[in-house]
């Protein structure tokens, strides 16, 4: 009997070590391929996109079609006011995608900074990244890695960000991968009853930022690549400091602290023997993991359904945000809300910085375009703020709303405003200090 137990423990240990190593490699280890440095998952998505060629836009259109039809097929489209609104917006997204794909659209839709930008730079990458990433997500969440890391960093995560230790994996995955990968992990763990509503909302709005690779695009646009390390680490510090503050103020501080499945599976509070406890928890998870192919299929299905929900929302909500930014003074008006802050902080081009801060809620890349010719301090601050504010209508907000995490649109907008104000206040003195 003892031999069987030993053999079983060896198999669980091997499963944990091997599968976790694959997950860590795919999500967290940057490698250089054809002169481009990124995580292997990103390289895989790029390879699929290049190999599939003309089939990729058709695939994206099909996913948008399925996503627009799905709420009506499942008869959930009129569950509540927000669901009804987004179900109808998904139909709008489908119409926009069809017009773009067949090049039937009006001039404003086919403008390179409008429809094509959304479809090629956001819809297609996210449409590929989420399902493919979901396959490898099984290696991260299914075989003990989150439980192992969670115990080791529990003393840091819980006091500072009020989230379980296992959320550290989410935070890192978002920064080196993308918000879509981070939200995929968050949603999966939330549905398993390992995050409360409050914890999942904190993680979704506080850690799920754009990837480090996309930050390079922002830095290039702003001419900050010569100080890349300064920009990257400042952005990381500001993002996580802002999150540490927002978890202590409404609405996040008052969110429901219950689990999606009732009782849930709270993280064990560890006060001693951290390494032994971490190993034991990892072995328990590895032992209770479903069959490998079952796990992969379950993750792939969840990822595809999530992509179906996200893509039509990006096409509609993102397009509306970009149109408002381009053709209306809405963000000029919102900019006046931030102007007293940018003025008090003595930012050069204070009104321009205020407008850039406000326009970030439409699309996080727009602030960089707006201040590309501004003073260095302004460019640096806005570059940090556009990432640290996390939430924007062209992609991350639809992504959050597509998860099972019950956080409303008004709360997301309020959290975006709080994060933007706090990021401005924290980033400006750092910019003057470091530049």
Secondary structure as GFF3:
##gff-version 3
##sequence-region A 1 435
A	DSSP	alpha_helix	2	28	.	.	.	ID=ss1
A	DSSP	beta_strand	30	33	.	.	.	ID=ss2
A	DSSP	beta_strand	36	39	.	.	.	ID=ss3
A	DSSP	alpha_helix	40	52	.	.	.	ID=ss4
A	DSSP	alpha_helix	55	73	.	.	.	ID=ss5
A	DSSP	alpha_helix	81	101	.	.	.	ID=ss6
A	DSSP	alpha_helix	107	110	.	.	.	ID=ss7
A	DSSP	alpha_helix	115	117	.	.	.	ID=ss8
A	DSSP	pi_helix	118	123	.	.	.	ID=ss9
A	DSSP	alpha_helix	124	141	.	.	.	ID=ss10
A	DSSP	alpha_helix	145	161	.	.	.	ID=ss11
A	DSSP	alpha_helix	167	176	.	.	.	ID=ss12
A	DSSP	alpha_helix	179	191	.	.	.	ID=ss13
A	DSSP	alpha_helix	197	206	.	.	.	ID=ss14
A	DSSP	alpha_helix	212	222	.	.	.	ID=ss15
A	DSSP	three_ten_helix	225	227	.	.	.	ID=ss16
A	DSSP	alpha_helix	228	246	.	.	.	ID=ss17
A	DSSP	three_ten_helix	252	254	.	.	.	ID=ss18
A	DSSP	alpha_helix	274	288	.	.	.	ID=ss19
A	DSSP	alpha_helix	292	313	.	.	.	ID=ss20
A	DSSP	pi_helix	314	318	.	.	.	ID=ss21
A	DSSP	alpha_helix	319	327	.	.	.	ID=ss22
A	DSSP	alpha_helix	330	344	.	.	.	ID=ss23
A	DSSP	alpha_helix	350	359	.	.	.	ID=ss24
A	DSSP	alpha_helix	366	370	.	.	.	ID=ss25
A	DSSP	alpha_helix	376	388	.	.	.	ID=ss26
A	DSSP	alpha_helix	396	401	.	.	.	ID=ss27
A	DSSP	alpha_helix	409	434	.	.	.	ID=ss28
###
